Amino acid sequence: MKKLWIAVMAFLSLAVVAGCGTGEKSAEAPQGLQPLTIGLMPDTDSVPFLIAQEKGFFAEEGLQVNLQPFRSAMDRDSALQSGNLDGAVSDMLAVAFSRSGGFDVKVTSRTDGSYKLIAGASSGIGDVKELAGQDVAVSRNTIIEYVTDQILTHAQMDSESIHKVIIPQIPTRLEMLQNGKLAAATLPEPMASIAVHNGCRFLTGSDELGINPGVILFTSKAADHKQQEIQAMYRAYNRAVDYLNQTPQDEYIDLVIEKGGFPPAAKEALKLPVYHKAELPKESDVTDCIRWLKEKGLINETYSYKDLVCDLL
C-alpha cells in the first residue's frame, strides 16, 4: 500500500508540472527536435536571435529556427493567430489582446527592449510638456502607445493632451519624424538612436521610467508540444547574449544591420543594451500593462501573472 501511495504522489507531481507544458528541462541537446518559427520586429530585442542563427548556436543545439521579420505588430500578431508562427518577440499588450480574443499565448521570458519618445529636429521641443496639442506618432493599442501614455502620466499630462498620429509601421514613423512631418514619435531601438543621430532630440523613454513590457512569447500549442525545442532555443539565445556582451560591436554590426533590416545609418547610431540571459518578466511589468488596458476599456478580463506567464526556462 505504501508503494502504491508513493507511485500516486509521483504521478500527481508530474501532472502539476504539466500545467505549463510537459517534459523535463534537460541541460543536454535532445535528439529529433521539431523546427521553430519565430517572428521578429526591427528592434534590438531581435538581435540575440539573429546572432544565435548566424553563429550557428541554434544548429549546435540540433534545432532548426526559422526567423520571420515583420514591420508592424499587427502583421506579426496576424501571423501568430493564423498558425504561421510558434512564437515571437512581442510585448505584454499583444499577449493580453490575444488572450482576450480567445487565442492563448504564453510569455516565456522578458526582453531588453527600449522605447523612446523623440522630438523632431525642427520642432523646437525640448520637454515632454511642450508636446501639448502637437502631433506625436504612435501605433494604436500597442506597447508604443502604452509607453507614450506612461510618459505623459509621469509628466502629469493625460493621454488626450497630444494629438496621436497612428503610424503602425516603424520605418514609416521614423521617416516622417526625420522629414519634419511630426512634432515627435515614440520609437523602439535602434530607430530611436538613428533619429537622434540624424538631428532629432531624445526626450525620455521606458528605461527612464523603469518599465519593461517587452517579452518573448509562444503559442500555447508550442508551449505544450515543443518544450524541448523552446528550451534548446533559450540555451542558444543565452549563448548569443554572452557573445553580444563580450564582443566588440564592430565585429557583428554589419551582420545585425543586414539580417535585422535596419537602415545603414544604424551602423554609426546603434547602441545596443547590456543583454540579459533569459528570465521571466517582473510581475509589475505584467500587472501595470493589464491595468492600462482595463482602464482604456480594451479588455474585459483582469489577467493575473500566472494566467499569462509560463516558466519553460
Disulfide bonds with the S-S distance in Angstrom:
Cys20-Cys310 1.63
